[in-house]
Amino acid sequence: MKKDIEKIIEKEFNFNFRFNSEELVWIEDKEISTEKLLSTSSLIEEIHESCFKILSDYLEESDTSVVSNTALTHISLTPFNTNVYIKIIPESINNNNIYFKGEAFDEIEKIAEFKLTRTVVSKKYLKKEKENKLKKLTNI
């Protein structure tokens, strides 16, 4: 991590996306899936990606950040073809963990509250750990 990463603490970052892709639709209940509602997992993915973008300018080339914890309360449904707004505030940094909090809104109301942690790790470490696991899998 770069030393100036502390600049992001308590700063508000805003992102938005238009829910107009079938890939973001909640599909577990086939009958309700025709209503085309935003899935919780898709909302979480958008939030994770937004936090990654916040950190991208503050990481060394050899590092990346991974999600190590997510807690989200999905408060309200979001219909298809709606704008979604995400407000994210990095709360603190402890060692290589960055803690975020935030809220998501559609055009009418708040739809979610969340907290998450991203952990900064070296890309080399991730690759090494993947190889170790693959070796173990081939020995099972």
C-alpha positions as CSV (number, residue, x, y, z in Angstrom):
1,M,0.0,0.0,0.0
2,K,1.1,3.5,-0.7
3,K,1.5,5.8,2.3
4,D,-1.0,8.4,1.0
5,I,-3.8,5.8,1.3
6,E,-4.8,7.4,4.6
7,K,-6.3,10.2,2.5
8,I,-9.3,8.1,1.7
9,I,-10.4,7.6,5.3
10,E,-13.8,9.2,6.1
11,K,-14.0,10.5,2.5
12,E,-17.3,9.8,0.7
13,F,-17.1,8.0,-2.7
14,N,-20.1,7.8,-5.0
15,F,-20.8,5.3,-7.8
16,N,-23.9,4.5,-9.8
17,F,-25.1,2.0,-12.3
18,R,-28.3,1.4,-14.3
19,F,-30.0,-1.9,-13.5
20,N,-30.8,-2.8,-17.1
21,S,-29.0,-6.1,-17.6
22,E,-30.7,-9.5,-17.4
23,E,-27.5,-10.8,-15.7
24,L,-28.4,-8.7,-12.6
25,V,-31.9,-10.1,-12.1
26,W,-32.8,-12.2,-9.1
27,I,-33.6,-15.7,-10.5
28,E,-33.8,-18.1,-7.6
29,D,-37.6,-18.1,-7.6
30,K,-38.6,-18.8,-11.2
31,E,-42.1,-17.4,-10.8
32,I,-40.9,-14.1,-9.3
33,S,-37.9,-13.8,-11.7
34,T,-40.2,-12.5,-14.4
35,E,-40.7,-9.4,-12.2
36,K,-37.0,-8.6,-12.9
37,L,-35.8,-7.4,-9.5
38,L,-32.2,-6.6,-8.7
39,S,-30.5,-9.6,-7.0
40,T,-28.7,-9.1,-3.7
41,S,-25.6,-10.9,-5.1
42,S,-25.5,-8.5,-8.0
43,L,-25.7,-5.5,-5.8
44,I,-22.9,-6.9,-3.6
45,E,-20.8,-7.5,-6.7
46,E,-21.3,-3.8,-7.7
47,I,-20.3,-2.7,-4.2
48,H,-17.2,-4.9,-4.2
49,E,-16.1,-3.6,-7.6
50,S,-16.6,0.0,-6.4
51,C,-14.5,-0.5,-3.3
52,F,-11.8,-2.1,-5.5
53,K,-11.8,1.0,-7.7
54,I,-11.4,3.3,-4.7
55,L,-8.2,1.4,-3.7
56,S,-6.8,0.9,-7.1
57,D,-4.8,4.1,-7.1
58,Y,-3.3,3.4,-3.7
59,L,-1.9,0.0,-4.3
60,E,1.6,-1.0,-5.4
61,E,1.8,-2.7,-8.8
62,S,2.6,-5.9,-7.1
63,D,-0.5,-5.8,-4.8
64,T,-4.2,-6.2,-5.1
65,S,-7.1,-6.2,-2.7
66,V,-9.5,-9.0,-2.0
67,V,-12.8,-9.1,-0.1
68,S,-12.4,-10.8,3.2
69,N,-15.7,-9.9,4.9
70,T,-19.1,-8.6,3.7
71,A,-22.2,-7.8,5.6
72,L,-25.2,-6.4,3.7
73,T,-28.8,-5.7,4.7
74,H,-31.0,-5.6,1.6
75,I,-33.8,-3.3,2.7
76,S,-35.9,-2.7,-0.4
77,L,-36.5,-4.1,-3.9
78,T,-35.2,-2.5,-7.1
79,P,-37.2,-2.9,-10.4
80,F,-35.5,-3.4,-13.7
81,N,-34.3,-0.3,-15.6
82,T,-33.7,1.7,-12.5
83,N,-30.7,3.8,-11.5
84,V,-28.8,2.6,-8.4
85,Y,-26.5,4.8,-6.4
86,I,-23.8,3.6,-4.1
87,K,-22.3,5.7,-1.3
88,I,-19.1,4.3,0.2
89,I,-17.0,5.6,3.1
90,P,-13.7,4.0,4.0
91,E,-13.8,3.9,7.8
92,S,-10.3,2.8,8.8
93,I,-7.1,0.9,7.9
94,N,-5.6,-1.7,10.2
95,N,-2.5,-3.3,8.9
96,N,-3.4,-4.5,5.4
97,N,-7.2,-4.4,6.0
98,I,-9.4,-1.5,4.8
99,Y,-12.8,-1.2,6.4
100,F,-15.7,0.3,4.4
101,K,-19.3,1.2,5.2
102,G,-22.0,2.4,2.9
103,E,-25.5,2.6,1.6
104,A,-27.2,2.0,-1.7
105,F,-30.2,3.8,-3.1
106,D,-32.5,3.5,-6.1
107,E,-34.3,6.5,-7.5
108,I,-36.9,6.4,-4.7
109,E,-35.3,5.2,-1.4
110,K,-32.5,3.5,0.4
111,I,-32.2,-0.2,-0.7
112,A,-29.3,-1.5,1.3
113,E,-26.7,-0.8,4.1
114,F,-23.4,-2.6,4.2
115,K,-20.0,-3.0,5.8
116,L,-17.1,-4.8,4.2
117,T,-13.4,-5.4,4.5
118,R,-10.9,-5.6,1.7
119,T,-7.4,-7.1,2.5
120,V,-4.4,-6.0,0.5
121,V,-2.3,-8.9,-0.6
122,S,0.5,-9.4,-3.0
123,K,-0.4,-10.9,-6.4
124,K,2.6,-13.2,-6.0
125,Y,1.2,-14.6,-2.8
126,L,-2.2,-15.2,-4.4
127,K,-0.6,-17.1,-7.3
128,K,1.6,-19.1,-4.9
129,E,-1.4,-20.1,-2.8
130,K,-3.4,-21.1,-5.8
131,E,-0.6,-23.4,-7.0
132,N,-0.3,-24.9,-3.5
133,K,-4.1,-25.7,-3.5
134,L,-4.0,-27.1,-7.0
135,K,-1.1,-29.4,-5.9
136,K,-3.1,-30.6,-2.9
137,L,-6.2,-31.2,-5.1
138,T,-4.2,-33.4,-7.5
139,N,-3.0,-35.5,-4.5
140,I,-6.5,-36.2,-3.2
